[in-house]
Amino acid sequence: MGQVRNRHTTSCRTDQGVGPAAHQPGAPFDLDRVYASAQRSRDDATPMKPCFVPAYRRLTQSLAEEADLTPTGVAVAYRRLVSALVNQMEVRELVENNCIDPALWGDDAVFVLGLPGTGLFRLQRLLNQHSALNIPTLWEILSPTSDWRPWRSQAPSDDPFEHTLWAHLERRDGFRAPGLGAPYGDHLLLTYAFHTPSASLEYRIPAYADWLQAQDAGEAYRFHRYALAVILDRVRGGTPLLVNEFHSLKLPALRSVYPHARVIRVHRDPLASLANVVGISVVRRQAWSRRVDPADVTAEWAGRLSSALTAPEWCGAALPGQDVLDLAYPEVMETPLLTVRRICDFLRIPLPTGIERRVLEQCDQLPREPGAADPFCLDEEALPRSFRELRAQYCRQWGLSAL
């Protein structure tokens, strides 16, 4: 990695909280202990104090008090916290030592968004056939600073931080772990700032999720851009394309950090999205928790989707100052090649005949989405009236057929 011009404005703000606290309620997730483990795993690296400590404290308090974790759940959560802190410090070290300049990366990024549960895996895999697009792989997301390259189909079981999750999920019919070299969503980059709604997909942590929803995520997205810059500095070539359904819950923060990004919004019946995300969340929480109530999960995610459905950044016909392409989910599923053509036209990149052929071949080969679950059977009449009204309005606005 070459040295770049000096940048004095790239560090995370210190008012995000710096340094291990003297005591952190909710052992075994005490910050001193996790910080010490993270430093040991970095060998002889210069000690660096963590940022985003308030978010860390909220997360670990909720894990200790609300998640009702099994012993396996505690062990896996601890390892994930250590891994997140290691990634945070290593990314920041590169940026703060002027080895990476985030300003040089990300201006041309493309974000493909949907409500949580929309299901963008198929579209991501189709777009990955295009050599002009650069979609980060699971391994690059899990370890942004690593120069090691896994085989394309190497299983996550070879990575200790994902092994237990997929070992649990693969016992269920229809689940298939993604390869470490396969394209993956970038939501994990925000977990290294302890600031992503995706954490509440796997854990029962409503207090943390509610607190997070009320926070300004600008600094967390600034770190997201740091991490993306580190990846793109090593894996060059092509337009960076990020596929992440959780960005729809924090779209103003994303837009503030990536003001020139192009945005592709995929619209699906919110009831179908809710059924999918509830199904996924129930199954994943069962991997770690003794207490999983589908009714609670439904209420939690109905509230989060309702918040997104009332946000002008998601439902508005345009995003001022940014190029936006709106797609209907049925269009993605029924006419995938036409959808890819529309996206290439929007991005102003050619779609050669050879790539069209690869897209068509991929349509027939795609497995079921990794980590997917059968849609949860929702009682629509039992859902909050506000959600049902917002759903009807949204379907009318985007020409979607209700289930």
C-alpha positions in Angstrom: 0.0 0.0 0.0 1.6 3.2 -1.1 1.8 6.4 1.0 -0.7 9.1 0.1 -1.0 12.8 0.8 -1.5 13.8 4.4 -5.0 13.7 5.7 -5.8 15.3 9.1 -9.6 14.9 9.0 -10.0 11.1 8.6 -9.9 10.0 12.3 -13.0 8.9 14.0 -14.3 11.7 16.3 -13.1 11.3 19.8 -16.5 12.1 21.2 -17.6 8.7 20.1 -15.8 7.5 23.2 -12.2 6.4 23.5 -10.3 3.8 25.5 -11.3 0.8 27.6 -13.6 1.7 30.5 -12.5 0.8 34.0 -15.5 -1.4 34.4 -18.1 -2.6 31.9 -21.3 -4.1 33.3 -22.4 -7.3 31.7 -19.4 -9.7 32.0 -18.2 -11.7 30.0 -18.3 -8.8 27.5 -16.3 -6.4 29.7 -14.5 -4.0 27.5 -11.2 -4.3 29.3 -11.2 -8.1 28.7 -12.3 -7.8 25.0 -9.8 -5.0 24.4 -7.0 -7.1 25.9 -7.9 -10.1 23.7 -8.0 -7.9 20.7 -4.5 -6.4 21.4 -3.1 -9.9 21.9 -4.4 -11.1 18.6 -2.6 -8.1 16.9 0.8 -9.5 18.0 3.2 -6.6 18.4 1.0 -3.9 16.9 1.1 -0.5 18.6 -1.8 -0.3 21.1 -4.7 1.7 19.8 -7.7 2.7 21.8 -11.2 1.7 20.5 -13.7 4.2 19.2 -17.6 3.9 19.3 -17.4 2.9 23.0 -21.0 4.1 23.8 -22.4 1.9 21.1 -20.2 -1.0 22.4 -21.6 -0.5 25.9 -25.2 -0.4 24.7 -24.7 -3.6 22.6 -23.0 -5.6 25.3 -25.4 -4.5 28.0 -28.3 -5.6 25.8 -26.5 -8.9 25.0 -26.0 -9.6 28.7 -29.5 -8.5 29.9 -31.9 -9.3 27.1 -30.5 -11.9 24.7 -30.7 -14.8 27.1 -27.7 -16.4 25.4 -26.7 -20.0 25.7 -23.1 -20.8 26.6 -22.4 -21.3 22.9 -24.0 -17.9 22.2 -21.9 -16.2 24.8 -18.7 -17.7 23.4 -19.5 -16.8 19.8 -20.6 -13.3 20.7 -17.4 -12.8 22.6 -15.3 -13.9 19.7 -17.2 -11.7 17.4 -16.7 -8.7 19.6 -12.9 -9.3 19.7 -12.9 -9.8 15.9 -14.9 -6.6 15.4 -12.5 -4.6 17.6 -9.4 -6.0 15.8 -10.9 -5.0 12.5 -11.8 -1.6 13.7 -8.3 -0.9 15.1 -6.5 -2.3 12.0 -8.6 -0.3 9.6 -8.2 2.9 11.6 -4.4 2.3 11.9 -4.0 2.3 8.1 -6.1 5.4 7.7 -4.6 7.4 10.6 -1.0 6.5 9.6 -1.8 7.9 6.1 -1.4 4.6 4.4 -4.9 4.8 3.0 -6.8 7.9 2.0 -10.6 7.3 2.2 -11.2 10.4 0.0 -9.6 8.5 -2.9 -12.1 5.6 -2.7 -15.9 5.3 -2.7 -17.0 8.4 -4.7 -18.1 6.1 -7.6 -19.7 3.5 -5.3 -23.1 2.1 -6.2 -25.5 0.9 -3.4 -28.2 -1.6 -4.1 -30.8 -1.3 -1.3 -34.1 -2.8 -0.2 -36.1 -3.1 2.9 -34.7 -5.8 5.3 -36.1 -9.1 4.0 -36.4 -8.0 0.4 -33.9 -10.7 -0.8 -31.2 -9.2 -3.0 -28.9 -12.2 -3.2 -30.0 -13.3 -6.7 -29.4 -9.8 -8.1 -26.1 -9.6 -6.4 -24.9 -12.8 -7.9 -26.1 -11.8 -11.4 -24.3 -8.5 -11.2 -21.2 -10.2 -10.0 -20.8 -11.8 -13.5 -19.9 -8.4 -14.9 -16.2 -7.7 -14.8 -16.7 -3.9 -14.7 -18.3 -4.2 -11.2 -16.3 -4.8 -8.0 -18.4 -6.5 -5.3 -16.6 -7.3 -2.1 -16.4 -11.0 -1.1 -17.4 -12.4 2.2 -13.7 -12.8 3.2 -12.9 -9.2 2.3 -15.8 -8.1 4.5 -14.8 -10.4 7.4 -11.2 -9.3 7.3 -10.8 -6.0 5.4 -7.0 -5.7 6.0 -6.0 -9.3 5.2 -4.0 -10.0 2.0 -4.9 -13.7 2.2 -7.2 -14.9 -0.6 -9.5 -17.9 0.0 -10.6 -20.2 -2.8 -13.8 -19.0 -4.3 -15.8 -21.9 -2.9 -13.9 -22.2 0.4 -16.6 -22.6 3.2 -17.0 -20.2 6.1 -16.4 -23.1 8.4 -12.7 -22.3 7.7 -13.2 -19.0 9.4 -13.7 -19.4 13.1 -16.0 -16.4 13.5 -18.6 -17.8 11.2 -18.2 -21.5 11.8 -20.7 -22.0 14.6 -23.4 -20.0 12.9 -23.3 -22.0 9.7 -22.9 -25.3 11.4 -26.2 -24.5 13.1 -28.0 -23.3 10.0 -26.8 -26.1 7.7 -28.6 -28.7 9.8 -31.8 -27.2 8.5 -33.2 -28.0 5.1 -32.5 -25.5 2.4 -29.6 -23.6 4.1 -26.3 -23.4 2.3 -23.3 -21.4 3.5 -21.8 -18.9 1.1 -18.2 -19.4 0.0 -15.6 -17.0 1.5 -14.8 -15.9 -2.0 -18.4 -15.3 -2.9 -19.9 -11.8 -3.1 -21.4 -10.6 0.2 -23.3 -7.7 1.7 -21.3 -5.0 3.4 -23.4 -4.6 6.6 -20.6 -6.3 8.6 -18.4 -3.3 8.0 -20.7 -1.4 10.3 -20.5 -4.1 13.0 -16.8 -3.1 13.5 -18.2 0.3 14.7 -20.8 -1.6 16.8 -23.5 0.3 14.9 -25.6 -1.9 12.7 -29.2 -2.9 12.8 -28.2 -6.4 11.5 -27.1 -7.3 15.0 -30.7 -7.4 16.0 -31.4 -10.0 13.3 -29.4 -12.6 15.2 -29.8 -11.5 18.8 -32.8 -10.5 21.0 -31.5 -7.0 21.8 -34.5 -4.6 21.5 -33.0 -2.0 23.9 -29.9 -1.7 21.7 -31.8 -1.7 18.5 -34.2 1.0 19.7 -31.2 3.1 20.9 -29.4 2.6 17.6 -32.5 3.7 15.6 -32.4 7.0 17.4 -28.7 7.7 16.8 -27.0 9.7 14.2 -25.0 7.1 12.2 -22.8 9.6 10.4 -19.6 8.6 12.2 -20.3 4.9 11.8 -20.7 5.4 8.1 -17.5 7.4 8.0 -15.8 4.3 9.4 -17.6 2.2 6.8 -15.9 4.3 4.1 -12.6 3.8 5.8 -13.1 0.0 5.7 -14.3 0.1 2.1 -11.2 2.2 1.1 -8.9 -0.4 2.7 -10.6 -3.2 0.7 -10.6 -1.2 -2.6 -7.0 -0.2 -2.2 -6.0 -3.9 -2.3 -8.7 -5.2 -4.7 -8.7 -2.6 -7.5 -10.6 -2.4 -10.7 -14.2 -1.9 -11.5 -17.0 0.2 -10.0 -17.6 -0.8 -6.3 -21.0 -2.2 -5.9 -22.4 -2.7 -2.4 -25.6 -4.7 -1.7 -27.1 -4.3 1.7 -30.7 -4.2 2.8 -29.9 -2.6 6.2 -28.8 0.7 4.6 -32.4 1.5 4.1 -32.8 2.0 7.8 -30.0 4.6 7.9 -30.1 6.1 4.4 -29.5 9.8 5.5 -26.2 8.8 7.1 -25.1 6.8 4.0 -25.9 9.7 1.8 -24.0 12.2 4.0 -20.8 10.1 3.8 -21.2 9.0 0.1 -22.7 12.1 -1.4 -21.9 11.1 -5.0 -23.0 7.5 -4.7 -25.5 6.1 -7.1 -28.4 4.3 -5.5 -30.5 1.4 -6.8 -33.7 0.8 -4.8 -35.5 -2.5 -5.1 -39.1 -2.3 -4.0 -41.0 -5.4 -2.7 -44.3 -5.8 -0.9 -43.4 -5.0 2.7 -45.5 -7.9 4.0 -43.3 -10.3 2.0 -40.1 -8.5 3.3 -41.4 -8.8 6.9 -42.2 -12.5 6.5 -38.7 -13.1 5.2 -36.8 -11.2 7.8 -38.9 -12.6 10.7 -38.2 -16.2 9.4 -34.5 -15.5 9.1 -34.3 -13.8 12.5 -36.2 -16.5 14.4 -33.9 -19.2 13.0 -30.7 -17.3 13.7 -31.7 -16.3 17.2 -32.4 -20.0 17.9 -28.7 -20.6 17.3 -27.7 -18.5 20.3 -30.7 -17.9 22.6 -32.8 -19.9 25.0 -35.8 -17.6 24.4 -37.1 -16.9 20.9 -40.7 -15.7 20.6 -41.8 -15.3 17.0 -44.5 -12.8 18.1 -41.8 -10.6 19.6 -39.6 -10.9 16.5 -42.6 -9.9 14.3 -43.4 -6.8 16.4 -39.7 -5.7 16.4 -39.3 -5.9 12.7 -42.7 -4.5 11.8 -41.7 -1.4 13.8 -38.4 -1.1 12.0 -39.9 -1.5 8.5 -42.6 1.0 9.4 -39.9 3.5 10.3 -38.3 3.0 6.9 -41.6 3.2 5.1 -42.2 6.7 6.6 -38.8 8.0 5.6 -38.8 10.3 2.6 -35.3 9.0 1.6 -36.8 5.6 1.0 -40.3 6.3 -0.2 -39.7 9.6 -2.1 -39.6 9.5 -5.8 -36.1 10.9 -5.9 -33.1 11.5 -3.7 -32.0 15.2 -4.3 -28.5 15.4 -5.6 -28.1 11.6 -6.3 -28.8 9.3 -9.2 -31.4 6.8 -8.3 -32.8 3.8 -10.2 -36.0 2.2 -8.8 -36.7 -1.4 -9.6 -39.7 -3.6 -8.6 -38.8 -7.0 -7.1 -41.1 -8.9 -9.4 -39.2 -7.4 -12.3 -35.9 -8.7 -10.8 -37.2 -12.2 -10.5 -39.2 -12.5 -13.7 -36.9 -10.7 -16.2 -33.4 -10.9 -14.7 -31.5 -10.2 -17.9 -33.6 -7.2 -18.6 -33.0 -6.0 -15.1 -29.2 -6.3 -15.5 -29.5 -4.4 -18.8 -31.4 -1.6 -17.1 -28.8 -1.4 -14.3 -25.9 -1.3 -16.8 -27.6 1.5 -18.7 -28.1 3.4 -15.5 -24.4 2.9 -14.6 -23.4 3.7 -18.2 -21.3 0.6 -18.6 -21.6 -1.8 -21.6 -23.1 -5.3 -21.3 -21.2 -7.5 -23.8 -22.8 -10.5 -25.3 -20.5 -12.8 -23.4 -21.5 -11.4 -20.0 -25.2 -11.6 -21.0 -24.7 -15.3 -21.6 -23.0 -15.7 -18.2 -25.9 -13.9 -16.5 -28.4 -16.3 -18.2 -26.4 -19.3 -17.2 -26.2 -18.1 -13.6 -30.0 -17.7 -13.5 -30.3 -21.5 -13.8 -27.5 -22.3 -11.3 -28.3 -20.1 -8.4 -28.9 -22.0 -5.2 -31.3 -20.9 -2.5 -30.1 -17.7 -0.8 -27.5 -18.4 1.9 -29.1 -18.0 5.3 -32.6 -17.8 3.9 -35.5 -19.3 5.7 -39.0 -20.2 4.7 -41.1 -17.0 4.9 -42.7 -16.8 8.3 -46.5 -17.3 8.2 -47.8 -13.9 9.4 -51.3 -13.2 10.6 -51.8 -10.0 8.6 -54.8 -8.9 10.7 -52.7 -9.2 13.9 -50.1 -6.7 12.6 -50.2 -3.1 13.7 -52.7 -1.1 11.7 -50.1 1.5 11.0 -47.9 -1.1 9.3 -50.8 -2.4 7.2 -51.7 1.2 6.1 -48.1 2.0 5.2 -47.8 -1.3 3.3 -50.9 -0.5 1.2 -49.7 3.0 0.4 -46.2 1.7 -0.5 -47.6 -1.0 -2.8 -49.8 1.6 -4.6 -46.9 4.0 -5.0 -44.6 1.5 -6.6 -47.2 -0.6 -8.5 -46.7 -3.7 -6.4 -49.2 -6.5 -6.1 -50.1 -7.2 -2.5 -49.7 -10.8 -1.4 
